[in-house]
Amino acid sequence: MNRKVTLLLLIILVILIIVGCGSASTPEPTPTPHPGKSIVTSRCIGCHSMNQIENSAFNARGWQLVVERMQMLGVQLSDDQVVEVVDYLAMTYPITEE
């Protein structure tokens, strides 16, 4: 190869390296955990195993009834916590169509 072609290839290589380094992908942000998850972990796991919860499936109304039943049995939850728990459970353990 002559010197001009070698120099041109070297310049192209340097440009590709610079462009490649500048476009390095940024890591995906870690999603914020659902606030209902920590409530379920702290309030439900004392009486129920995660396996029992994971094997249950309800729509939002069904989970609402479950949570209300647990409140009647003594679980202390604020109205806001009930909303968060029901939302978390309905999103995470919904009824699945077969």
C-alpha positions as a Python dict, from the first residue, in 0.01 Angstrom:
ca = {
    (1, 'M'): (0, 0, 0),
    (2, 'N'): (119, 347, -60),
    (3, 'R'): (160, 600, 217),
    (4, 'K'): (-155, 799, 129),
    (5, 'V'): (-380, 492, 155),
    (6, 'T'): (-214, 385, 481),
    (7, 'L'): (-254, 735, 626),
    (8, 'L'): (-619, 748, 514),
    (9, 'L'): (-693, 408, 675),
    (10, 'L'): (-522, 521, 995),
    (11, 'I'): (-729, 840, 1006),
    (12, 'I'): (-1050, 641, 948),
    (13, 'L'): (-953, 398, 1225),
    (14, 'V'): (-887, 682, 1469),
    (15, 'I'): (-1222, 844, 1382),
    (16, 'L'): (-1405, 515, 1433),
    (17, 'I'): (-1238, 467, 1770),
    (18, 'I'): (-1326, 819, 1883),
    (19, 'V'): (-1686, 791, 1763),
    (20, 'G'): (-1720, 446, 1919),
    (21, 'C'): (-1596, 567, 2256),
    (22, 'G'): (-1827, 866, 2252),
    (23, 'S'): (-2135, 659, 2182),
    (24, 'A'): (-2084, 405, 2456),
    (25, 'S'): (-2420, 296, 2582),
    (26, 'T'): (-2523, 424, 2919),
    (27, 'P'): (-2643, 168, 3169),
    (28, 'E'): (-3016, 126, 3206),
    (29, 'P'): (-3147, 304, 3513),
    (30, 'T'): (-3259, 77, 3792),
    (31, 'P'): (-3636, 97, 3815),
    (32, 'T'): (-3778, 222, 4141),
    (33, 'P'): (-3943, -67, 4323),
    (34, 'H'): (-4318, -43, 4366),
    (35, 'P'): (-4396, 99, 4713),
    (36, 'G'): (-4645, -181, 4773),
    (37, 'K'): (-4370, -442, 4754),
    (38, 'S'): (-4205, -334, 5079),
    (39, 'I'): (-4542, -328, 5253),
    (40, 'V'): (-4621, -681, 5134),
    (41, 'T'): (-4277, -795, 5242),
    (42, 'S'): (-4306, -640, 5587),
    (43, 'R'): (-4675, -703, 5662),
    (44, 'C'): (-4780, -1016, 5471),
    (45, 'I'): (-4478, -1244, 5492),
    (46, 'G'): (-4519, -1283, 5869),
    (47, 'C'): (-4828, -1499, 5811),
    (48, 'H'): (-4798, -1601, 5446),
    (49, 'S'): (-4507, -1738, 5249),
    (50, 'M'): (-4408, -1558, 4930),
    (51, 'N'): (-4493, -1883, 4753),
    (52, 'Q'): (-4852, -1859, 4875),
    (53, 'I'): (-4880, -1500, 4752),
    (54, 'E'): (-4709, -1579, 4420),
    (55, 'N'): (-4948, -1868, 4359),
    (56, 'S'): (-5252, -1647, 4413),
    (57, 'A'): (-5401, -1454, 4125),
    (58, 'F'): (-5676, -1197, 4141),
    (59, 'N'): (-5783, -888, 3957),
    (60, 'A'): (-5763, -557, 4145),
    (61, 'R'): (-6107, -605, 4303),
    (62, 'G'): (-6015, -955, 4420),
    (63, 'W'): (-5690, -833, 4578),
    (64, 'Q'): (-5887, -550, 4739),
    (65, 'L'): (-6116, -806, 4903),
    (66, 'V'): (-5817, -1012, 5019),
    (67, 'V'): (-5652, -708, 5177),
    (68, 'E'): (-5979, -602, 5343),
    (69, 'R'): (-6016, -953, 5485),
    (70, 'M'): (-5661, -933, 5622),
    (71, 'Q'): (-5747, -599, 5784),
    (72, 'M'): (-6046, -762, 5953),
    (73, 'L'): (-5802, -1020, 6090),
    (74, 'G'): (-5584, -749, 6238),
    (75, 'V'): (-5337, -622, 5977),
    (76, 'Q'): (-5285, -251, 6035),
    (77, 'L'): (-5268, -59, 5706),
    (78, 'S'): (-5345, 303, 5628),
    (79, 'D'): (-5577, 381, 5337),
    (80, 'D'): (-5274, 482, 5128),
    (81, 'Q'): (-5097, 157, 5210),
    (82, 'V'): (-5403, -44, 5107),
    (83, 'V'): (-5403, 132, 4770),
    (84, 'E'): (-5031, 61, 4723),
    (85, 'V'): (-5060, -305, 4827),
    (86, 'V'): (-5362, -373, 4606),
    (87, 'D'): (-5196, -201, 4310),
    (88, 'Y'): (-4873, -394, 4361),
    (89, 'L'): (-5046, -731, 4399),
    (90, 'A'): (-5278, -675, 4102),
    (91, 'M'): (-4984, -575, 3881),
    (92, 'T'): (-4748, -847, 4001),
    (93, 'Y'): (-4986, -1141, 4053),
    (94, 'P'): (-5279, -1086, 3816),
    (95, 'I'): (-5529, -1337, 3688),
    (96, 'T'): (-5371, -1494, 3382),
    (97, 'E'): (-5569, -1608, 3084),
    (98, 'E'): (-5499, -1965, 2980),
}
